[in-house]
Amino acid sequence: MPDLAYLNGEIMPIEKAMVPIEDRGYQFGDSVYEYIATYDGRFFMLEAHLDRLERSMSELNYAPIARDELKTAIEELNHQAGYPRAGIYIQISRGVAPRNHAFDAKLAHQFVMTVRAVHELPKEARSKGINAITIPDMRWGRCDIKTVQLLANSLAKQKALDAGCDDAIFVSQHGIVREGTSSNVFIVSGKQLMTHPLTENILAGITRMVIIQICKKIGLDVNITLFNTEALYNADEVFLTGTVTEILPVVRIDGNGIGKGKPGSISRKLFKRLRERALAGEPD
Ligand code: PMP
């Protein structure tokens, strides 16, 4: 099956898709993105991802793109690729212009996408949990906008791998636990879950939202509040959430064993519920 790209209305093999070198996404990181996954060929939480994409665009004063146009393009690309489990990456930049910090409000977007099969996380990561480090959050002040400015995330992830760990968790200068390099963070203490509130310091993860909904449904209490590294180290369970990550237990952080040092029952239960919901194929 082919890995395909979409470039301003045209679908082609990925290696044929080129953007001009004066794309503002390339020169200024002036570009927003989304990553949406399918289960059994059907998108999970498509509308929520499109809501977030539209919000990212509007926060940066990009001209809007009609939802129908976005949806038709995404669905056509997914259809042509035909993967049962696809990951669609969508990137919209402000446009192409001679390099200048200031920009013209009338620039035409560059709208590009790629589709590839989702590579499931290694089974062992899911069954045994992963190791993480914490890292000072040096990102800009609008992490709620999903821009391609991911250098800090990329360096943090690499630092974790170089340290023999699997991922990094961003922590504020006051020790507040924010989010992972490409995921949100939940902790469980007793029967109580905690996760960071929606502020400008984290991305409003779609999976985070779904997990909060599932918790409500099954009677688990989620306290949406700031918490620090001490609470993180002392939690019974810690897990990351994201579109690819789904739910991934973290069993060791900065060398501290979390809970019993293996994935806990609440993480396992929520993973099962999340998969069930994704596979049910209900509209969001
Ligand atoms: N935070 C960051 C920084 C991310 O990159 C992601 C992945 N998009 C998430 C959180 C999780 O978001 P979602 O559940 O929508 O994939």
Boltz pocket constraint, residues with backbone or C-beta under 6 A from the ligand:
constraints:
  - pocket:
      binder: B
      contacts: [[A, 35], [A, 143], [A, 179], [A, 180], [A, 181], [A, 182], [A, 183], [A, 184], [A, 202], [A, 203], [A, 204], [A, 205], [A, 206], [A, 207], [A, 208], [A, 241], [A, 242], [A, 243], [A, 244]]
      max_distance: 6.0
